């Protein structure tokens, strides 16, 4: 397994953001961390042809952290800052949540790998979770579909938020039906060359289940569900989430492991065991 230096550096910057004394400093380090996470090129290659300050939001302080990490594999500046803050336990907990995640550069590198059995970009036939301007997305269905076709996809699932998530501009059922008409019209024009799937992302409330009725769910080709509230609860809720699938209320589940305070590796193990027991 390769080292994801971008993820390591972004983690170090987020460590400083967690303990920084000023609001402005916390914001600046978080923004720099996001810029490194979204960089498509590994930092160790980027610096061979570019200045670090060409990366958005990288300034003198964040540049020093990156250079230290590239030189020694860690940043003494970050370690001193964390030690002086008295928040080492909080930083340790935050680092545990980042385990097993990749930066954008890391993902692209993994997809380009030629290891036996590895999934590559060429293997992807479509995307099942996208949001359009019908909820909290930034693009129309037509632009999303056009971009997917340019990638060589055969289908695209437009899974806008349902009405239960108002903060994400969840669409009402009347809007969902209008959106379905738009999707149907687009599919007719595509004439079988590409298919836009009329999907929805339903909400799993804190007490389990899905906040839509069976009749409403039946109006969609594909139903995704994900928890969006009380994600900071420390107890394991994996069983509650899997019960939603057992109830056949949805086909796909999101954020199964996005519960703070519960071991990601354990959640992954439980989910894999559950899927292994199913007979579909």
N, C-alpha and C positions, 0 to 999 in steps of 0.2 A: 504494500500500500504506500502510495506516495505521500510526501508531506505537503500539506496545504498551508504554505507560508502566509498567504493572504488571510486565511481564517485565523491563524495564530496572531498576526499583527492586528487584525480587527478586534480580536479578543483582548489584546493588551490595551488598545485604545479605549475599549469599553470598560476595562478595569479602572482606568483613570477617570473616565466619565462617571463611574459609580461613586468614587470617593472624592471627587474634586470639590473644593470648598465653595466655589461660586457657581451660580446658575448659568452664567455665560460660558464658563469653562466646561461644565457638564455638557451643554448643548454643542460646543465646538468639537469636543472629543467624540461625541456620538455621531456627529455629522461626518467627521473624518473617517470613523470606523465604517459607516455605511458606504462611503466612497471607495474604500479599499475592498469591501465585500463585493461590490458590483463591478470592480475592475475585471476585464476579461482576460488580462494577461498576468501571469505570475509576477510578483514584485521583483523576484531575483532576475527575471528576464527584462522587465520593464526598465529597471535602472541602467541596463546596458546601453539603452538608446534614448532615454528620456531623463529629465530632471523630475524628482519626486514632486516638486511643487507644481508640475503640470497636472497632477491629479487634483480635481476640485476639492477645496476645503483643507488641503494640506498646507500647514504653515510651519514656522521654525520649530515649535515644540513638538508637533506631531511628526515632523520630518526626523527629528532626533530619535524618537522612539522607533521609527521604522528602520533607520540606519543601524541603530544598536542591535535590533533584532536580526537584521540581515547579516551582521558581522559575527554575532555570538550565539544566535538562537534564542536570545532573551533580551529584555531591556532593563538594565540596572535602574534607569530613571523611573520606570513603572514600579519596580519592586520597592524602591525607596519611598515613592509616593504612597503606595499601599500600606507599607509598614508604618509610616508617619501618621496615616489617617486613623489607625486603630480599628479599621473595618475589614481586617483580613478574613474573618469568618464569612462576611457577606460576599466578599470577592470570591472566596473558595466555592460558595454555593452557586454564584452566578456562573463560574467556570464549568461547573458540573452540568448546567443546563445547555451549554454550548457543545457538549460532547457529541461526536458522531455527525456533526453538521459540516457542510462544505460551503466555501465561498463560490461565487459565480465562476471564477477561474478554475476552482477545483472541480466543479460540476462539468465544465467543458472539457477539462482534461480527462475526467473519468469516462465521459461519453466518447472521447476520441481513442480510448484505449483499445488495443487489439487482443486483450486477454481472452482466452477461451470462455465462451458463455457470457461475456460482457455485453450489456445493452449499448448500442451505439445510436447516434442521431438518425441514421438511416433506418433503424428499426421502428422509430416512432411513426405511427399512422395518423395520430390526431391528438387533440387536447380535450379533456372532458370537463375542465373547470375554467371557465372564463366569465367575466362580468362585462356587460355592455352598459350603454347609457340608460338602459331600462332600470338599472339599480345604481350601483356605485362605480361602474366602469367608466373609462374615459373615451371609449371608442364606440362607434355604431356597429351593429351586427354586420353590415356590409363591409366595413373596413376590417373587422376581425376575420371575417370569412376570406377576404381577399389576401390578407397576410398569411393565413393558414394555408391557402392554396399555393402561395409563393414558396412556402416551406416544403411543399410536396405532400402535405397532409391529405387524407381522404375524407376526413370528417372533423367537425368542431362542435363540442358541447358548449352551448351558451347557457350557463347555470346562474342566472341572476338571483340575488337574494330574494327570499319570499317576504311577505308582509310582516312576519313576526319580528324582523330585525329593522326597525325604523331608523336606527342610527346609520344604517348602510343604505338608506333609501329603498328599502325592500318594496318590491312591486306588489300591488294589489292583484287579486284574481282577475279583475276586469282588465288591468294593464297586461297581465300575463296572457290573456286571450288575444288582446291586440298584438302583443309581441309574437304570439303563435301564428297569427295571420301574416305578419311580416316575414317570419321564417319560412312559412309555406310558400309564399310568393318567391322568395329567394331560391328555395330548392327547385321550384318549377323552372326557373330561369337556368339553373345549373344543369338541369336535364340529366341527372344521375352521375355527373362527373365529380360531384362533391356533395356532401350532405351536412347541413347544419342541424344539430340535434337540439330539440326544444327541451331544455333541462331546467332544474331549479335547485337552489341550495337552501334547504329547509334548516331551521334552527332546532337544536337539541336543548331544551330548557334544563336548568340545574337539577330538576327532579326527574329527568329522563323523558323518553318518548320523543315525539316530533310535534311541533306546534302547527300542524296542518291536518286537515281531515283526510281520510282515505279517498273520498271522492275528489278532493282537490288534487291530491298527489297523482291520481289516475289520469289527470289531464296532461301530464308531462311524459315525454319519452324516457327521460332519465331523471332520477331523484338522487341528489346528494344530500347529506346531512352533516352538520358539524356543530359542536358546542361553541357558543360565542359569549356566554356569560359566566361569571364566577370562575374564571380560569385559574385564579390563584388559590383555589381550595387545595389543601395539602393531601387530602385522602385520595386513594386510588379510585377512579371512576371508570376504569376500563370496562368492567362488567356491565355497567349501565349503558355505555355506548354500544357494546356488542349486542345488548338486548334489542336495540333499535333495529339492527340488521336481522336478528332472529325473528322479529315481528313482521318482516317482509315489508316494512314501511319505506325502505330505501334500497338502492342498489350499491351505493358507494358511501364511504364514511370519511370525513375529513377531521384533522386535528385529534386523532386518537391519542397521540402522545403529547399534546400541547396542554398538559396540566402541570402547573408548577408544583414542586415539592415531591414529585413521585418519579422514581427512577425510570429514565427513558428505556434503558436496556430491559428492565423487567416488563414494562408495558409492551415493548416490541415482542418479547418472548410470549407473553400471554396472547397477543393478537395472532402471532404466527401459529400457536397451538390451536387457537379457535378455528382459523381458516383450514388447518390441516384436518380437523374433525368434520368439516362440512362435506356433503355429497351433493354437488350440483351437476 
